[in-house]
Every structure is written in C-alpha cells, then in structure tokens.
Amino acid sequence: MKRRIAWVLATVSGLYLLVAVPIPDPLPIVDEATALLIFVKSMAYLGYDVTRWIPFMKKAKRGKPSHSGPTVDV
C-alpha cells in the first residue's frame, strides 16, 4: 500500500513539474520546489536515485577542517 501511494505521488508530482514549466502557475498553492521535493523523496522511497540529474539536490560531502590544531579563543 505504501509503494502504491509513493507511485501515485511520484506520478502526480512529476506530471505537475512537466505542466508547470510552460504554464506560469497552474496551482498557486503548490510550489514547484515542493513538487520537486515530493517527486525526489517518493522516487527515493521506491529505490530510484534521481538526485544525480538534479545538481543542487546532492548531499554535501564533509571534508577535513582547514586546520588541524586546537582553536584558541582570546
């Protein structure tokens, strides 16, 4: 049942994103960013990683700090 809901959310939000590009604001309540987030999260629940095609949705990698010594507050 949860997978079926995820498929419905992915389909509806994906279609909304396709329709929202040529038309300025088909549903003023739903923002395009919200629809994109719903699409990405529902596809991730279904096991598909679509963040590789969306550059600003990738997780940031944490690197080493720029200094390795202790921090001195004065």
Gaussian input, Z-matrix of N, CA and C with variables (Angstrom, degrees):
# hf/3-21g

backbone

0 1
 N
 C     1     B1
 C     2     B2     1     A1
 N     3     B3     2     A2     1     D1
 C     4     B4     3     A3     2     D2
 C     5     B5     4     A4     3     D3
 N     6     B6     5     A5     4     D4
 C     7     B7     6     A6     5     D5
 C     8     B8     7     A7     6     D6
 N     9     B9     8     A8     7     D7
 C    10    B10     9     A9     8     D8
 C    11    B11    10    A10     9     D9
 N    12    B12    11    A11    10    D10
 C    13    B13    12    A12    11    D11
 C    14    B14    13    A13    12    D12
 N    15    B15    14    A14    13    D13
 C    16    B16    15    A15    14    D14
 C    17    B17    16    A16    15    D15
 N    18    B18    17    A17    16    D16
 C    19    B19    18    A18    17    D17
 C    20    B20    19    A19    18    D18
 N    21    B21    20    A20    19    D19
 C    22    B22    21    A21    20    D20
 C    23    B23    22    A22    21    D21
 N    24    B24    23    A23    22    D22
 C    25    B25    24    A24    23    D23
 C    26    B26    25    A25    24    D24
 N    27    B27    26    A26    25    D25
 C    28    B28    27    A27    26    D26
 C    29    B29    28    A28    27    D27
 N    30    B30    29    A29    28    D28
 C    31    B31    30    A30    29    D29
 C    32    B32    31    A31    30    D30
 N    33    B33    32    A32    31    D31
 C    34    B34    33    A33    32    D32
 C    35    B35    34    A34    33    D33
 N    36    B36    35    A35    34    D34
 C    37    B37    36    A36    35    D35
 C    38    B38    37    A37    36    D36
 N    39    B39    38    A38    37    D37
 C    40    B40    39    A39    38    D38
 C    41    B41    40    A40    39    D39
 N    42    B42    41    A41    40    D40
 C    43    B43    42    A42    41    D41
 C    44    B44    43    A43    42    D42
 N    45    B45    44    A44    43    D43
 C    46    B46    45    A45    44    D44
 C    47    B47    46    A46    45    D45
 N    48    B48    47    A47    46    D46
 C    49    B49    48    A48    47    D47
 C    50    B50    49    A49    48    D48
 N    51    B51    50    A50    49    D49
 C    52    B52    51    A51    50    D50
 C    53    B53    52    A52    51    D51
 N    54    B54    53    A53    52    D52
 C    55    B55    54    A54    53    D53
 C    56    B56    55    A55    54    D54
 N    57    B57    56    A56    55    D55
 C    58    B58    57    A57    56    D56
 C    59    B59    58    A58    57    D57
 N    60    B60    59    A59    58    D58
 C    61    B61    60    A60    59    D59
 C    62    B62    61    A61    60    D60
 N    63    B63    62    A62    61    D61
 C    64    B64    63    A63    62    D62
 C    65    B65    64    A64    63    D63
 N    66    B66    65    A65    64    D64
 C    67    B67    66    A66    65    D65
 C    68    B68    67    A67    66    D66
 N    69    B69    68    A68    67    D67
 C    70    B70    69    A69    68    D68
 C    71    B71    70    A70    69    D69
 N    72    B72    71    A71    70    D70
 C    73    B73    72    A72    71    D71
 C    74    B74    73    A73    72    D72
 N    75    B75    74    A74    73    D73
 C    76    B76    75    A75    74    D74
 C    77    B77    76    A76    75    D75
 N    78    B78    77    A77    76    D76
 C    79    B79    78    A78    77    D77
 C    80    B80    79    A79    78    D78
 N    81    B81    80    A80    79    D79
 C    82    B82    81    A81    80    D80
 C    83    B83    82    A82    81    D81
 N    84    B84    83    A83    82    D82
 C    85    B85    84    A84    83    D83
 C    86    B86    85    A85    84    D84
 N    87    B87    86    A86    85    D85
 C    88    B88    87    A87    86    D86
 C    89    B89    88    A88    87    D87
 N    90    B90    89    A89    88    D88
 C    91    B91    90    A90    89    D89
 C    92    B92    91    A91    90    D90
 N    93    B93    92    A92    91    D91
 C    94    B94    93    A93    92    D92
 C    95    B95    94    A94    93    D93
 N    96    B96    95    A95    94    D94
 C    97    B97    96    A96    95    D95
 C    98    B98    97    A97    96    D96
 N    99    B99    98    A98    97    D97
 C   100   B100    99    A99    98    D98
 C   101   B101   100   A100    99    D99
 N   102   B102   101   A101   100   D100
 C   103   B103   102   A102   101   D101
 C   104   B104   103   A103   102   D102
 N   105   B105   104   A104   103   D103
 C   106   B106   105   A105   104   D104
 C   107   B107   106   A106   105   D105
 N   108   B108   107   A107   106   D106
 C   109   B109   108   A108   107   D107
 C   110   B110   109   A109   108   D108
 N   111   B111   110   A110   109   D109
 C   112   B112   111   A111   110   D110
 C   113   B113   112   A112   111   D111
 N   114   B114   113   A113   112   D112
 C   115   B115   114   A114   113   D113
 C   116   B116   115   A115   114   D114
 N   117   B117   116   A116   115   D115
 C   118   B118   117   A117   116   D116
 C   119   B119   118   A118   117   D117
 N   120   B120   119   A119   118   D118
 C   121   B121   120   A120   119   D119
 C   122   B122   121   A121   120   D120
 N   123   B123   122   A122   121   D121
 C   124   B124   123   A123   122   D122
 C   125   B125   124   A124   123   D123
 N   126   B126   125   A125   124   D124
 C   127   B127   126   A126   125   D125
 C   128   B128   127   A127   126   D126
 N   129   B129   128   A128   127   D127
 C   130   B130   129   A129   128   D128
 C   131   B131   130   A130   129   D129
 N   132   B132   131   A131   130   D130
 C   133   B133   132   A132   131   D131
 C   134   B134   133   A133   132   D132
 N   135   B135   134   A134   133   D133
 C   136   B136   135   A135   134   D134
 C   137   B137   136   A136   135   D135
 N   138   B138   137   A137   136   D136
 C   139   B139   138   A138   137   D137
 C   140   B140   139   A139   138   D138
 N   141   B141   140   A140   139   D139
 C   142   B142   141   A141   140   D140
 C   143   B143   142   A142   141   D141
 N   144   B144   143   A143   142   D142
 C   145   B145   144   A144   143   D143
 C   146   B146   145   A145   144   D144
 N   147   B147   146   A146   145   D145
 C   148   B148   147   A147   146   D146
 C   149   B149   148   A148   147   D147
 N   150   B150   149   A149   148   D148
 C   151   B151   150   A150   149   D149
 C   152   B152   151   A151   150   D150
 N   153   B153   152   A152   151   D151
 C   154   B154   153   A153   152   D152
 C   155   B155   154   A154   153   D153
 N   156   B156   155   A155   154   D154
 C   157   B157   156   A156   155   D155
 C   158   B158   157   A157   156   D156
 N   159   B159   158   A158   157   D157
 C   160   B160   159   A159   158   D158
 C   161   B161   160   A160   159   D159
 N   162   B162   161   A161   160   D160
 C   163   B163   162   A162   161   D161
 C   164   B164   163   A163   162   D162
 N   165   B165   164   A164   163   D163
 C   166   B166   165   A165   164   D164
 C   167   B167   166   A166   165   D165
 N   168   B168   167   A167   166   D166
 C   169   B169   168   A168   167   D167
 C   170   B170   169   A169   168   D168
 N   171   B171   170   A170   169   D169
 C   172   B172   171   A171   170   D170
 C   173   B173   172   A172   171   D171
 N   174   B174   173   A173   172   D172
 C   175   B175   174   A174   173   D173
 C   176   B176   175   A175   174   D174
 N   177   B177   176   A176   175   D175
 C   178   B178   177   A177   176   D176
 C   179   B179   178   A178   177   D177
 N   180   B180   179   A179   178   D178
 C   181   B181   180   A180   179   D179
 C   182   B182   181   A181   180   D180
 N   183   B183   182   A182   181   D181
 C   184   B184   183   A183   182   D182
 C   185   B185   184   A184   183   D183
 N   186   B186   185   A185   184   D184
 C   187   B187   186   A186   185   D185
 C   188   B188   187   A187   186   D186
 N   189   B189   188   A188   187   D187
 C   190   B190   189   A189   188   D188
 C   191   B191   190   A190   189   D189
 N   192   B192   191   A191   190   D190
 C   193   B193   192   A192   191   D191
 C   194   B194   193   A193   192   D192
 N   195   B195   194   A194   193   D193
 C   196   B196   195   A195   194   D194
 C   197   B197   196   A196   195   D195
 N   198   B198   197   A197   196   D196
 C   199   B199   198   A198   197   D197
 C   200   B200   199   A199   198   D198
 N   201   B201   200   A200   199   D199
 C   202   B202   201   A201   200   D200
 C   203   B203   202   A202   201   D201
 N   204   B204   203   A203   202   D202
 C   205   B205   204   A204   203   D203
 C   206   B206   205   A205   204   D204
 N   207   B207   206   A206   205   D205
 C   208   B208   207   A207   206   D206
 C   209   B209   208   A208   207   D207
 N   210   B210   209   A209   208   D208
 C   211   B211   210   A210   209   D209
 C   212   B212   211   A211   210   D210
 N   213   B213   212   A212   211   D211
 C   214   B214   213   A213   212   D212
 C   215   B215   214   A214   213   D213
 N   216   B216   215   A215   214   D214
 C   217   B217   216   A216   215   D215
 C   218   B218   217   A217   216   D216
 N   219   B219   218   A218   217   D217
 C   220   B220   219   A219   218   D218
 C   221   B221   220   A220   219   D219

   B1=1.4516
   B2=1.5310
   B3=1.3359
   B4=1.4623
   B5=1.5274
   B6=1.3280
   B7=1.4651
   B8=1.5247
   B9=1.3146
   B10=1.4607
   B11=1.5305
   B12=1.3264
   B13=1.4641
   B14=1.5250
   B15=1.3352
   B16=1.4688
   B17=1.5235
   B18=1.3449
   B19=1.4691
   B20=1.5243
   B21=1.3211
   B22=1.4678
   B23=1.5300
   B24=1.3383
   B25=1.4630
   B26=1.5265
   B27=1.3257
   B28=1.4656
   B29=1.5280
   B30=1.3138
   B31=1.4627
   B32=1.5198
   B33=1.3150
   B34=1.4712
   B35=1.5265
   B36=1.3372
   B37=1.4615
   B38=1.5284
   B39=1.3231
   B40=1.4632
   B41=1.5139
   B42=1.3184
   B43=1.4685
   B44=1.5216
   B45=1.3338
   B46=1.4607
   B47=1.5210
   B48=1.3445
   B49=1.4609
   B50=1.5271
   B51=1.3186
   B52=1.4602
   B53=1.5215
   B54=1.3273
   B55=1.4665
   B56=1.5226
   B57=1.3360
   B58=1.4612
   B59=1.5231
   B60=1.3156
   B61=1.4630
   B62=1.5306
   B63=1.3457
   B64=1.4702
   B65=1.5278
   B66=1.3222
   B67=1.4580
   B68=1.5320
   B69=1.3288
   B70=1.4653
   B71=1.5263
   B72=1.3256
   B73=1.4613
   B74=1.5275
   B75=1.3430
   B76=1.4584
   B77=1.5284
   B78=1.3051
   B79=1.4702
   B80=1.5231
   B81=1.3216
   B82=1.4704
   B83=1.5303
   B84=1.3244
   B85=1.4644
   B86=1.5267
   B87=1.3376
   B88=1.4640
   B89=1.5254
   B90=1.3069
   B91=1.4518
   B92=1.5252
   B93=1.3215
   B94=1.4526
   B95=1.5282
   B96=1.3235
   B97=1.4687
   B98=1.5242
   B99=1.3214
   B100=1.4614
   B101=1.5234
   B102=1.3165
   B103=1.4636
   B104=1.5242
   B105=1.3326
   B106=1.4579
   B107=1.5197
   B108=1.3121
   B109=1.4600
   B110=1.5242
   B111=1.3177
   B112=1.4707
   B113=1.5210
   B114=1.3328
   B115=1.4594
   B116=1.5278
   B117=1.3273
   B118=1.4683
   B119=1.5253
   B120=1.3197
   B121=1.4701
   B122=1.5234
   B123=1.3221
   B124=1.4600
   B125=1.5260
   B126=1.3205
   B127=1.4580
   B128=1.5278
   B129=1.3198
   B130=1.4659
   B131=1.5239
   B132=1.3259
   B133=1.4644
   B134=1.5250
   B135=1.3165
   B136=1.4653
   B137=1.5309
   B138=1.3242
   B139=1.4559
   B140=1.5175
   B141=1.3177
   B142=1.4594
   B143=1.5224
   B144=1.3302
   B145=1.4632
   B146=1.5194
   B147=1.3134
   B148=1.4597
   B149=1.5231
   B150=1.3343
   B151=1.4615
   B152=1.5272
   B153=1.3368
   B154=1.4683
   B155=1.5227
   B156=1.3089
   B157=1.4609
   B158=1.5248
   B159=1.3192
   B160=1.4599
   B161=1.5292
   B162=1.3290
   B163=1.4617
   B164=1.5249
   B165=1.3093
   B166=1.4595
   B167=1.5221
   B168=1.3259
   B169=1.4643
   B170=1.5258
   B171=1.3230
   B172=1.4542
   B173=1.5185
   B174=1.3322
   B175=1.4567
   B176=1.5162
   B177=1.3179
   B178=1.4604
   B179=1.5257
   B180=1.3156
   B181=1.4577
   B182=1.5164
   B183=1.3112
   B184=1.4566
   B185=1.5171
   B186=1.3014
   B187=1.4507
   B188=1.5225
   B189=1.3052
   B190=1.4548
   B191=1.5215
   B192=1.3298
   B193=1.4619
   B194=1.5295
   B195=1.3053
   B196=1.4659
   B197=1.5205
   B198=1.3139
   B199=1.4587
   B200=1.5319
   B201=1.3087
   B202=1.4608
   B203=1.5185
   B204=1.3266
   B205=1.4658
   B206=1.5168
   B207=1.3274
   B208=1.4578
   B209=1.5357
   B210=1.3059
   B211=1.4493
   B212=1.5157
   B213=1.3177
   B214=1.4616
   B215=1.5162
   B216=1.3326
   B217=1.4583
   B218=1.5204
   B219=1.3254
   B220=1.4560
   B221=1.4883
   A1=110.99
   A2=116.91
   A3=119.39
   A4=110.91
   A5=116.42
   A6=119.22
   A7=110.82
   A8=116.88
   A9=120.52
   A10=110.25
   A11=116.91
   A12=120.60
   A13=110.23
   A14=116.88
   A15=120.52
   A16=110.88
   A17=117.30
   A18=120.26
   A19=110.94
   A20=117.26
   A21=120.70
   A22=110.26
   A23=116.98
   A24=120.08
   A25=111.69
   A26=116.80
   A27=120.14
   A28=110.76
   A29=117.12
   A30=120.71
   A31=111.65
   A32=116.45
   A33=120.19
   A34=110.93
   A35=116.96
   A36=118.66
   A37=111.39
   A38=118.29
   A39=120.87
   A40=112.09
   A41=116.67
   A42=120.00
   A43=111.23
   A44=116.82
   A45=119.91
   A46=110.44
   A47=116.54
   A48=119.09
   A49=111.71
   A50=117.41
   A51=119.98
   A52=112.07
   A53=117.02
   A54=121.19
   A55=111.15
   A56=117.39
   A57=121.04
   A58=112.70
   A59=118.24
   A60=119.53
   A61=111.34
   A62=120.20
   A63=118.03
   A64=113.81
   A65=118.00
   A66=121.49
   A67=107.88
   A68=119.39
   A69=120.48
   A70=115.37
   A71=118.59
   A72=119.70
   A73=110.05
   A74=118.10
   A75=119.42
   A76=113.57
   A77=118.29
   A78=122.88
   A79=107.95
   A80=118.38
   A81=119.25
   A82=113.62
   A83=117.95
   A84=120.01
   A85=110.70
   A86=117.30
   A87=122.14
   A88=109.38
   A89=116.09
   A90=121.85
   A91=109.31
   A92=117.16
   A93=120.22
   A94=111.54
   A95=116.99
   A96=120.30
   A97=110.75
   A98=117.35
   A99=120.97
   A100=110.73
   A101=116.55
   A102=120.27
   A103=110.72
   A104=117.58
   A105=120.96
   A106=111.30
   A107=117.42
   A108=120.80
   A109=111.54
   A110=117.32
   A111=120.89
   A112=110.03
   A113=116.88
   A114=120.78
   A115=111.35
   A116=117.02
   A117=121.12
   A118=110.76
   A119=117.33
   A120=120.33
   A121=111.96
   A122=117.81
   A123=119.05
   A124=111.12
   A125=117.47
   A126=119.66
   A127=110.97
   A128=117.84
   A129=120.35
   A130=110.46
   A131=117.75
   A132=120.75
   A133=110.85
   A134=116.35
   A135=120.37
   A136=112.46
   A137=117.26
   A138=120.73
   A139=115.10
   A140=117.98
   A141=121.93
   A142=109.22
   A143=116.46
   A144=121.37
   A145=108.96
   A146=116.94
   A147=120.70
   A148=111.64
   A149=117.81
   A150=120.06
   A151=112.07
   A152=117.85
   A153=118.52
   A154=111.46
   A155=118.44
   A156=121.63
   A157=112.46
   A158=116.63
   A159=121.37
   A160=107.14
   A161=118.22
   A162=119.76
   A163=114.50
   A164=119.65
   A165=120.41
   A166=113.29
   A167=118.95
   A168=122.05
   A169=112.45
   A170=118.77
   A171=121.17
   A172=110.18
   A173=114.97
   A174=120.03
   A175=109.25
   A176=115.47
   A177=120.24
   A178=109.45
   A179=115.06
   A180=120.03
   A181=108.66
   A182=114.98
   A183=118.92
   A184=109.50
   A185=115.46
   A186=121.08
   A187=111.00
   A188=114.62
   A189=119.73
   A190=109.56
   A191=117.59
   A192=119.18
   A193=110.13
   A194=116.15
   A195=119.74
   A196=112.34
   A197=117.76
   A198=120.17
   A199=108.51
   A200=115.89
   A201=118.75
   A202=112.32
   A203=117.98
   A204=121.03
   A205=111.62
   A206=115.98
   A207=119.97
   A208=111.21
   A209=115.86
   A210=121.69
   A211=109.14
   A212=116.68
   A213=121.93
   A214=107.54
   A215=116.48
   A216=122.16
   A217=108.78
   A218=117.11
   A219=119.96
   A220=111.12
   D1=-39.32
   D2=179.93
   D3=-67.42
   D4=-37.52
   D5=178.64
   D6=-65.56
   D7=-36.29
   D8=178.78
   D9=-65.31
   D10=-41.10
   D11=177.67
   D12=-65.52
   D13=-39.63
   D14=178.03
   D15=-63.99
   D16=-39.76
   D17=177.10
   D18=-64.62
   D19=-40.93
   D20=179.14
   D21=-64.69
   D22=-44.77
   D23=179.08
   D24=-64.05
   D25=-40.92
   D26=178.85
   D27=-64.79
   D28=-41.71
   D29=-179.49
   D30=-67.22
   D31=-46.98
   D32=-177.90
   D33=-66.02
   D34=-45.46
   D35=-179.19
   D36=-69.47
   D37=-35.09
   D38=176.21
   D39=-65.24
   D40=-43.25
   D41=176.79
   D42=-65.25
   D43=-37.57
   D44=177.50
   D45=-62.95
   D46=-40.58
   D47=178.98
   D48=-66.38
   D49=-35.25
   D50=177.43
   D51=-69.91
   D52=-35.99
   D53=-179.49
   D54=-79.52
   D55=-30.67
   D56=-175.13
   D57=-73.01
   D58=-17.42
   D59=-178.68
   D60=-70.32
   D61=-52.54
   D62=-179.35
   D63=-77.90
   D64=-30.41
   D65=-178.93
   D66=-96.04
   D67=133.07
   D68=-174.62
   D69=-57.76
   D70=-51.42
   D71=-176.81
   D72=-152.61
   D73=84.58
   D74=-177.47
   D75=-67.40
   D76=-40.31
   D77=175.64
   D78=-127.11
   D79=105.60
   D80=-175.66
   D81=-67.00
   D82=-17.46
   D83=-179.16
   D84=-74.38
   D85=-38.19
   D86=-176.51
   D87=-96.67
   D88=123.25
   D89=177.18
   D90=-84.30
   D91=154.88
   D92=179.35
   D93=-64.61
   D94=-34.21
   D95=178.42
   D96=-65.95
   D97=-37.75
   D98=177.19
   D99=-65.83
   D100=-42.60
   D101=178.10
   D102=-64.07
   D103=-39.15
   D104=177.43
   D105=-65.17
   D106=-41.42
   D107=178.19
   D108=-64.64
   D109=-42.00
   D110=177.10
   D111=-62.79
   D112=-42.09
   D113=179.66
   D114=-63.21
   D115=-46.40
   D116=-177.39
   D117=-66.03
   D118=-43.22
   D119=-178.69
   D120=-69.09
   D121=-39.04
   D122=179.48
   D123=-70.66
   D124=-35.91
   D125=176.01
   D126=-69.02
   D127=-35.13
   D128=176.04
   D129=-65.80
   D130=-37.29
   D131=176.65
   D132=-64.44
   D133=-34.42
   D134=179.44
   D135=-79.63
   D136=-9.27
   D137=175.82
   D138=102.25
   D139=9.32
   D140=179.53
   D141=-105.84
   D142=130.44
   D143=179.25
   D144=-97.51
   D145=100.68
   D146=-179.54
   D147=-98.31
   D148=0.70
   D149=-179.44
   D150=-71.28
   D151=-16.18
   D152=178.50
   D153=-70.20
   D154=-19.74
   D155=176.92
   D156=-95.14
   D157=-7.50
   D158=179.84
   D159=-116.54
   D160=100.76
   D161=-170.13
   D162=-65.21
   D163=-31.86
   D164=-177.40
   D165=-85.17
   D166=-1.01
   D167=178.33
   D168=-99.04
   D169=0.99
   D170=-179.01
   D171=-73.91
   D172=149.40
   D173=177.24
   D174=-75.71
   D175=139.32
   D176=179.03
   D177=-76.75
   D178=138.04
   D179=176.88
   D180=-88.55
   D181=134.40
   D182=178.85
   D183=-88.92
   D184=128.53
   D185=179.29
   D186=-104.66
   D187=-173.65
   D188=176.55
   D189=-71.61
   D190=151.17
   D191=173.21
   D192=-65.00
   D193=157.10
   D194=-176.25
   D195=-68.92
   D196=-23.52
   D197=177.37
   D198=-127.51
   D199=152.48
   D200=-177.00
   D201=-111.81
   D202=-3.28
   D203=-179.12
   D204=-87.73
   D205=175.75
   D206=179.15
   D207=-71.43
   D208=151.71
   D209=177.62
   D210=-89.27
   D211=129.00
   D212=-177.74
   D213=-112.10
   D214=119.87
   D215=175.78
   D216=-98.56
   D217=130.96
   D218=177.21
   D219=-121.33

